[in-house]
Amino acid sequence: MNEANLPITNIVDEQTFQHRLLSSQNQSIMNVTCKLRLSFWNLIIAYSKELIVTGFVLAISILFFMYYQQSVTETEMVASLVRDVCSLIHAEAENYNRDATHHPIPGFPLQHLQDHFLPHTINPKTSSETDANGYTLFHLPIDARQRVWKRVCTLIQRNSRIRETINQYQGETQTIWVWVGSSALSPSTKRDQPRI
């Protein structure tokens, strides 16, 4: 039988006459799964640069979208908190005008407001609930809690109807937000009197 017709060819080194390589004349037999896997990896190798660039752009896009979504959500939270804090301070000023014995200041300590509207939470997931007076409370991770409250403080401090003072409150020196605007300048529709 002619060696050229054999399915395997023995390639011999011409100088040393030693065996160098066995080479198959026929195409290798592979099942469909192996062929698909081989094609897939060949495709990845052939387009590796394009795939890396596409993956990088996709990752940056996803991060930007997540940051944007977080920013929108936090902005909505801040708007809700500012509205509710102003409403609660105004309501306490009304209580003070009616009964200064039980409501000794026309406002609230800043720390009490933060702890009421942004309660400390063990669960790191963001969630919300409504208190007995209809105000929205947000449960946030610690870093988001601080970030959101800082934005709330900035906006409240720009509000000319609310003054920030340092005063004694129940035996402690506290930063207090006091309503100084007219009672006609109610920040929102009247709610039930707060029971904090």
Buried (B, 14 or more C-beta within 10 A) or exposed (E): EEEEEEEEBEEEEEEEEEEEEEEEEEEEEEEEEEEEEEEEEEEEEEEEEEEEEEEEEEEEEEEEEEEEEEEEEBEEBBEBBBBBBBBBBBBBBBBBEEEEEEBEBBBBBBEBBBEBBBBEBEEEEBEEEEBEBEBBBBBBEEEBBEBBBEBBBEBBEEBEBBBBEEBEBEEEEBEBBBBBBEEEEBBEEEBEEBEB
